[in-house]
Amino acid sequence: MNAKKVKTLPSYIIASDSWSACGRGNELHFSTAQFQTVKTAEQIDVPFFAMQDLPVDTSEKRILSSLSSVVGNAVKKAGLTAEQLANTAIILGSTSLDVSAVEAKPDQTIWLTNTDRLSGYLKQQFATSDLHLTINTACTAGTNAVILADQLLNQNKAQYVIVVGCEFYNPLTVEGFYSLDLQSSQGLRTFSESRSGLVLGEGIAALVMAKHTSSPSQLKLIGYGSGCDYYSLTMTQESGVHIQAIIEMALKKANLDAKQIDLIKVHGTATLNNDQAELNAFNQWLEHAPIFAFKPFTGHTLGACGVLELALMDYLHQQQLVIPRPEYLNTDTILRPFSDAKTLSSYQHILLNHCGFGGNNAALIVEVV
């Protein structure tokens, strides 16, 4: 007997909040190259997009208080009652979680944190349901958290889902990317012919998602795709074949044709391989759609970027602000046209693409309503 196919419904972003190098909450501002220089334990000088002035506080107290602040603001904006919070799940996406707060013991061994420690803390802090999960799929962690949230809502596992993305400064990550020769001292120049690598950044964001909305102006998640191609530990397949397959998956779920995509939010790390892989994927059948990118302003926030960049889009839409354009577009040779200075409401269907180490690729399609 064939199982009855359950029709899935789109989910809405009903509230959001964020904290990154762009600013705090409603104080967001988009300006170019607002990065500072950090020194790691090995005295490696590298540029970095920090949420606050250096030196960065890597303490557990800072991690927990900043998470509580961002999530609390999103909950307040959503107007969730205690009863609604009790039927709310939490999903957190990150690559390094609270590793920055891990300290060596006197015998030089280190303790490893539980992967659900931060989500568990938020569960207790906001008295949400027992359902709290952590996603750790490299730089697609936040995006996969959004996808899982939609699935939980469609399965009636929760009335609301709080999706959190977070990434905090830690020397291990900085030195790791430095050793791979992926960091740029010239700024992050997405899809520029003269791009020279990424600039890492901190970021926290929270989305409140639900299957309903009372607002006439929201972002609606209508499609997504996610998968892993096993191509490389550190690279996305440069041909763009797997990225293309994931986008096709998202289009199918959204019941859209590629020509109906009006705008693309690129992953845009400005590394030679990653930008080329995205370019190759888009050039197959998305040549008509202009692009935009947040990483020139926030830095690459790794596992947080999927949630952070969606939260920034929600902010731009709610405030009817124009899509930011980095200054290097006025001087560099650009590999693909960027969007004009328009509001998101000028577009209907927006593709958000994300790539990660280990061949992790994920894509979302949102409808602007």
C-alpha positions as CSV (number, residue, x, y, z in Angstrom):
1,M,0.0,0.0,0.0
2,N,1.3,3.4,-0.9
3,A,1.7,5.9,1.9
4,K,-0.5,8.9,1.6
5,K,1.6,12.0,0.7
6,V,1.3,14.7,3.2
7,K,1.0,18.2,1.7
8,T,3.5,20.6,3.2
9,L,2.8,24.2,3.8
10,P,5.2,27.1,3.7
11,S,6.5,28.6,6.9
12,Y,7.0,32.3,7.8
13,I,9.7,34.3,9.5
14,I,7.5,36.2,12.0
15,A,10.3,37.9,13.9
16,S,14.1,38.1,13.9
17,D,17.0,39.8,15.6
18,S,20.8,39.8,15.0
19,W,24.2,41.0,16.1
20,S,27.2,41.2,13.8
21,A,29.8,43.6,12.6
22,C,26.9,45.4,10.9
23,G,25.6,46.5,14.2
24,R,23.2,45.5,17.0
25,G,19.5,44.9,16.3
26,N,17.9,48.0,14.8
27,E,21.2,49.8,14.8
28,L,22.3,47.9,11.7
29,H,24.4,49.8,9.2
30,F,26.0,48.7,6.0
31,S,29.4,50.1,5.3
32,T,32.5,48.5,3.7
33,A,35.6,47.0,5.3
34,Q,34.7,47.5,9.0
35,F,37.1,44.9,10.0
36,Q,39.8,45.1,12.7
37,T,43.0,43.2,13.2
38,V,43.2,40.4,15.8
39,K,46.3,38.5,17.1
40,T,46.0,34.8,17.8
41,A,48.0,32.9,20.3
42,E,50.6,32.4,17.6
43,Q,50.7,36.2,17.1
44,I,49.3,35.9,13.6
45,D,47.8,39.2,12.5
46,V,44.6,38.8,10.6
47,P,41.6,40.9,9.8
48,F,38.4,40.0,11.5
49,F,34.8,41.3,11.7
50,A,34.0,41.5,15.4
51,M,30.7,42.2,17.1
52,Q,32.5,44.7,19.4
53,D,35.8,46.4,19.9
54,L,38.9,44.2,20.3
55,P,40.3,42.4,22.2
56,V,37.3,40.0,21.9
57,D,36.0,38.7,25.1
58,T,35.8,34.9,24.6
59,S,34.3,34.1,28.0
60,E,31.4,31.8,28.6
61,K,29.6,34.8,30.2
62,R,29.8,36.8,27.1
63,I,28.6,33.9,24.9
64,L,25.5,33.1,27.0
65,S,24.5,36.7,27.7
66,S,24.8,37.8,24.0
67,L,22.8,34.7,22.9
68,S,20.1,35.5,25.5
69,S,19.9,39.1,24.4
70,V,19.4,38.3,20.7
71,V,17.0,35.4,21.2
72,G,15.1,37.5,23.8
73,N,14.6,40.3,21.4
74,A,13.3,38.0,18.7
75,V,10.9,36.4,21.2
76,K,9.7,39.8,22.3
77,K,9.1,41.0,18.7
78,A,7.1,37.8,18.0
79,G,5.0,38.5,21.1
80,L,5.2,34.9,22.3
81,T,3.4,34.1,25.5
82,A,4.6,31.7,28.2
83,E,2.1,29.1,26.9
84,Q,3.3,29.5,23.3
85,L,6.9,29.2,24.4
86,A,6.1,25.9,26.0
87,N,5.2,24.7,22.6
88,T,8.3,26.2,20.9
89,A,11.3,24.2,19.8
90,I,14.9,25.5,19.5
91,I,17.3,24.6,16.8
92,L,20.8,26.1,16.9
93,G,23.3,26.0,14.0
94,S,27.1,26.7,14.5
95,T,30.5,25.4,13.6
96,S,32.5,26.1,16.8
97,L,29.7,26.5,19.4
98,D,31.3,27.6,22.6
99,V,34.8,26.3,21.9
100,S,36.2,29.8,22.5
101,A,35.4,29.4,26.2
102,V,37.1,26.0,26.5
103,E,40.2,26.3,28.8
104,A,43.1,24.0,29.3
105,K,43.1,22.1,32.6
106,P,46.3,22.1,34.8
107,D,47.4,18.8,33.2
108,Q,47.1,20.5,29.8
109,T,44.1,18.4,28.8
110,I,40.9,20.1,27.6
111,W,37.3,19.4,28.2
112,L,35.0,19.2,25.3
113,T,31.6,20.8,25.6
114,N,28.4,18.9,24.9
115,T,27.1,19.9,21.5
116,D,23.6,20.7,22.8
117,R,24.9,22.9,25.7
118,L,24.0,26.2,24.1
119,S,20.6,25.1,22.9
120,G,19.9,23.5,26.3
121,Y,20.8,26.8,28.0
122,L,18.4,28.7,25.8
123,K,15.7,26.1,26.4
124,Q,16.0,26.7,30.2
125,Q,16.3,30.4,29.8
126,F,13.1,30.8,27.8
127,A,11.1,27.9,29.2
128,T,10.6,26.3,25.8
129,S,9.6,22.7,25.0
130,D,12.0,19.8,25.6
131,L,12.8,19.7,21.8
132,H,16.1,21.5,21.3
133,L,18.6,20.4,18.7
134,T,22.1,21.5,17.4
135,I,23.1,21.3,13.8
136,N,26.8,21.2,12.9
137,T,27.2,20.9,9.1
138,A,30.1,23.4,8.6
139,C,28.9,26.6,6.9
140,T,25.5,25.2,6.1
141,A,24.6,24.6,9.7
142,G,22.4,27.6,10.0
143,T,20.7,26.9,6.7
144,N,20.0,23.3,7.7
145,A,18.6,24.5,11.0
146,V,16.1,26.6,9.1
147,I,15.2,23.6,6.9
148,L,14.7,21.4,10.0
149,A,12.5,24.1,11.6
150,D,10.2,24.0,8.6
151,Q,10.0,20.2,8.8
152,L,9.2,20.2,12.5
153,L,6.4,22.8,11.9
154,N,5.0,20.7,9.1
155,Q,5.1,17.6,11.3
156,N,3.3,19.5,14.1
157,K,6.2,18.8,16.4
158,A,6.0,22.5,17.5
159,Q,3.8,25.5,17.2
160,Y,6.8,27.8,16.8
161,V,10.5,27.2,16.2
162,I,13.3,29.5,17.3
163,V,16.2,29.1,14.9
164,V,19.5,30.4,16.2
165,G,22.8,30.8,14.4
166,C,25.9,31.7,16.3
167,E,29.7,32.0,15.7
168,F,32.1,33.5,18.2
169,Y,35.8,34.4,17.8
170,N,38.2,31.7,18.7
171,P,41.9,31.5,17.7
172,L,41.6,27.9,16.6
173,T,39.3,28.8,13.8
174,V,41.3,31.8,12.8
175,E,44.6,29.9,12.6
176,G,42.9,27.0,10.8
177,F,41.7,29.3,8.0
178,Y,45.1,31.0,8.0
179,S,46.9,27.7,7.5
180,L,44.7,27.0,4.5
181,D,45.7,30.3,3.0
182,L,42.1,31.4,2.6
183,Q,42.2,34.7,4.4
184,S,42.5,38.1,2.8
185,S,44.1,41.2,4.2
186,Q,42.3,43.3,1.5
187,G,38.7,42.8,2.5
188,L,36.1,40.3,1.3
189,R,35.3,41.0,-2.3
190,T,32.5,38.6,-3.4
191,F,32.5,37.7,-7.1
192,S,35.3,40.2,-7.9
193,E,37.9,39.2,-10.4
194,S,40.5,40.5,-8.0
195,R,39.2,38.7,-4.9
196,S,41.8,37.3,-2.6
197,G,40.0,35.3,0.1
198,L,37.7,35.7,3.0
199,V,37.6,37.6,6.2
200,L,36.1,35.8,9.2
201,G,33.5,37.3,11.4
202,E,31.4,36.9,14.5
203,G,27.6,36.8,14.4
204,I,24.4,35.8,16.3
205,A,20.9,35.7,14.8
206,A,17.6,34.4,15.9
207,L,14.5,33.7,13.7
208,V,11.0,32.9,15.0
209,M,9.3,30.7,12.5
210,A,5.6,29.6,12.3
211,K,3.1,28.2,9.8
212,H,1.0,31.4,10.1
213,T,1.4,35.1,10.2
214,S,-0.7,38.1,11.1
215,S,1.5,40.5,9.2
216,P,1.0,41.4,5.5
217,S,4.8,41.9,5.1
218,Q,6.9,38.8,5.8
219,L,9.4,36.5,4.2
220,K,7.9,33.1,3.4
221,L,10.0,29.9,3.1
222,I,8.6,28.0,0.1
223,G,11.5,25.7,-0.9
224,Y,14.8,24.2,0.1
225,G,17.4,21.6,-0.7
226,S,20.4,20.2,1.2
227,G,23.0,17.5,0.6
228,C,26.7,16.5,0.8
229,D,28.8,15.5,-2.3
230,Y,31.9,14.1,-0.4
231,Y,34.1,15.9,-3.0
232,S,36.6,17.4,-0.6
233,L,37.2,18.1,3.1
234,T,37.7,21.8,2.4
235,M,36.3,22.6,-1.1
236,T,33.0,22.7,-2.9
237,Q,33.2,21.0,-6.3
238,E,34.3,23.7,-8.6
239,S,32.1,22.6,-11.5
240,G,29.1,23.6,-9.5
241,V,27.3,20.4,-10.4
242,H,26.3,19.6,-6.8
243,I,25.3,23.2,-6.0
244,Q,23.1,23.0,-9.1
245,A,21.5,19.7,-8.0
246,I,20.7,21.2,-4.6
247,I,19.1,24.3,-6.2
248,E,17.1,22.1,-8.4
249,M,15.8,20.3,-5.3
250,A,14.8,23.6,-3.8
251,L,13.0,24.7,-7.0
252,K,11.1,21.4,-7.1
253,K,9.9,21.8,-3.6
254,A,8.9,25.4,-4.3
255,N,7.1,24.3,-7.5
256,L,9.0,27.0,-9.4
257,D,10.9,27.1,-12.7
258,A,14.4,28.5,-12.6
259,K,13.2,31.5,-14.6
260,Q,11.0,32.5,-11.7
261,I,14.0,33.2,-9.5
262,D,14.3,37.0,-9.5
263,L,17.3,37.5,-7.2
264,I,20.1,35.4,-5.7
265,K,21.7,35.9,-2.3
266,V,25.1,34.2,-2.9
267,H,27.2,32.4,-0.3
268,G,30.1,34.6,-1.7
269,T,33.1,33.8,0.5
270,A,35.4,35.5,-2.1
271,T,37.7,32.4,-2.1
272,L,38.8,31.5,-5.6
273,N,37.2,28.1,-5.6
274,N,34.0,28.8,-3.8
275,D,33.0,31.8,-5.9
276,Q,33.9,30.0,-9.1
277,A,31.8,27.0,-8.1
278,E,28.8,29.2,-7.4
279,L,29.3,31.1,-10.7
280,N,29.4,27.8,-12.7
281,A,26.2,26.6,-11.0
282,F,24.3,29.8,-11.6
283,N,25.5,30.2,-15.2
284,Q,23.8,27.0,-16.2
285,W,20.2,28.3,-16.0
286,L,20.1,31.3,-13.7
287,E,21.9,33.8,-15.8
288,H,19.0,36.2,-15.8
289,A,19.0,36.8,-12.0
290,P,21.2,39.5,-10.4
291,I,23.0,38.7,-7.1
292,F,23.7,40.3,-3.8
293,A,25.9,39.4,-0.8
294,F,26.2,40.1,2.9
295,K,29.7,38.8,3.6
296,P,31.5,41.9,2.4
297,F,29.8,43.7,5.3
298,T,29.6,40.9,8.0
299,G,32.6,38.8,7.2
300,H,32.1,35.0,6.9
301,T,30.3,34.0,10.0
302,L,30.6,30.3,9.1
303,G,27.8,28.1,10.7
304,A,25.8,31.2,11.7
305,C,25.6,32.8,8.2
306,G,22.5,30.9,7.1
307,V,20.5,32.3,9.9
308,L,22.2,35.7,10.1
309,E,21.8,36.5,6.5
310,L,18.2,35.5,6.5
311,A,17.7,37.7,9.6
312,L,19.4,40.6,7.8
313,M,17.1,40.1,4.8
314,D,14.1,40.2,7.1
315,Y,15.3,43.4,8.6
316,L,15.8,45.0,5.2
317,H,12.3,43.9,4.2
318,Q,10.6,45.1,7.4
319,Q,12.4,48.5,7.2
320,Q,12.0,48.8,3.4
321,L,15.7,49.5,3.1
322,V,17.6,49.1,-0.2
323,I,19.8,46.1,-0.7
324,P,23.4,47.2,0.3
325,R,26.1,47.3,-2.4
326,P,29.8,47.0,-1.5
327,E,32.0,49.9,-2.6
328,Y,34.4,47.7,-4.6
329,L,31.7,47.3,-7.2
330,N,32.6,50.8,-8.4
331,T,36.3,49.8,-9.1
332,D,36.6,46.0,-9.6
333,T,35.8,43.8,-12.6
334,I,32.7,41.9,-11.3
335,L,32.1,38.3,-12.5
336,R,28.3,38.6,-12.4
337,P,25.9,41.6,-12.2
338,F,24.8,42.7,-8.7
339,S,21.4,43.9,-7.9
340,D,20.6,47.6,-8.2
341,A,19.9,49.6,-5.1
342,K,16.3,48.3,-4.7
343,T,14.2,47.0,-1.8
344,L,13.6,43.3,-1.4
345,S,9.9,44.0,-2.2
346,S,11.0,44.7,-5.8
347,Y,11.5,41.0,-6.1
348,Q,9.2,38.0,-5.5
349,H,11.3,34.9,-5.4
350,I,14.8,35.0,-3.9
351,L,17.3,32.1,-3.8
352,L,19.7,31.9,-0.9
353,N,22.7,29.7,-1.6
354,H,25.1,28.3,1.0
355,C,28.2,26.0,0.8
356,G,30.4,24.4,3.4
357,F,33.4,22.3,4.1
358,G,33.0,18.6,3.3
359,G,30.8,19.2,0.3
360,N,27.9,20.5,2.3
361,N,25.6,22.5,0.1
362,A,22.2,23.9,1.0
363,A,19.7,26.4,-0.6
364,L,16.6,28.2,0.4
365,I,13.9,29.9,-1.6
366,V,11.9,32.6,0.0
367,E,8.9,34.5,-1.3
368,V,8.6,38.2,-0.4
369,V,5.0,38.9,0.7
